[in-house]
Amino acid sequence: MSTPLMPKATAVWLIDKTALTFEQVADFVGMHPLEVQAIADGEVAQGIVGYDPVANMQLTKAEIARCEADSNARLQILASATPPPKARGKGARYTPVAKRNDRPDGIAWLLRNHPLLSDAAIGKLLGTTKETIQKVRDRTHWNSANIKPRDPVILGLCSQSDLYAVLAPLGEKAMHAPLPANEDAA
């Protein structure tokens, strides 16, 4: 069951304006009955203004009256008229300005150590374009003289788990590619 907005303020209002039991209020707002009792005693939530769940379309007066008549009944929150928010897609990956110059180094590392990786997978992993990947591969990138293959995880361009997720479909051989002895020498 979902809890109402502003549970403590809703509990304050229900305690002040209704004859519901502490257990009923606690069950509705998702608190412990002792915490609701402490609110009623004035030990907790001092200065919190009550939040009216009836005016805010979370309860009806009939629902409150039903539960006041039967101490074993539990309040049921009204279904929201607004649709639940959609989960946001991943979208384009943002790379901070300070790390953008490191991206070709990460691309070169992936091309050297994982040649089975597709351009689309590299682009998605590092947030780059296929054009940039092709220029690094062909050594026609504007900064190709200064590109040194470096691990994109160490550069902070992706996480190790993201890298493993991209390499997993390629099989065991791609997962355990040998690391060069000295990356600076390459």
Buried (B, 14 or more C-beta within 10 A) or exposed (E): EEBBEBBBBBBBBBBEEBEBBBBBBBBBBEBEBEBBBBBBEEEBBEEBEBBBBBEBEBBBEEBBEBBBEEEEBBBEBBEEEEEEEEEEEEEEBEBEEEEEEBBBBBBBBBBEBBEEBEBEBBBBBBBBEEEBBEBBBEEEBEEEEEBEBBBBBEBEBBEEEBBEEBBEEBEEEBEEBEEEEEBEEE
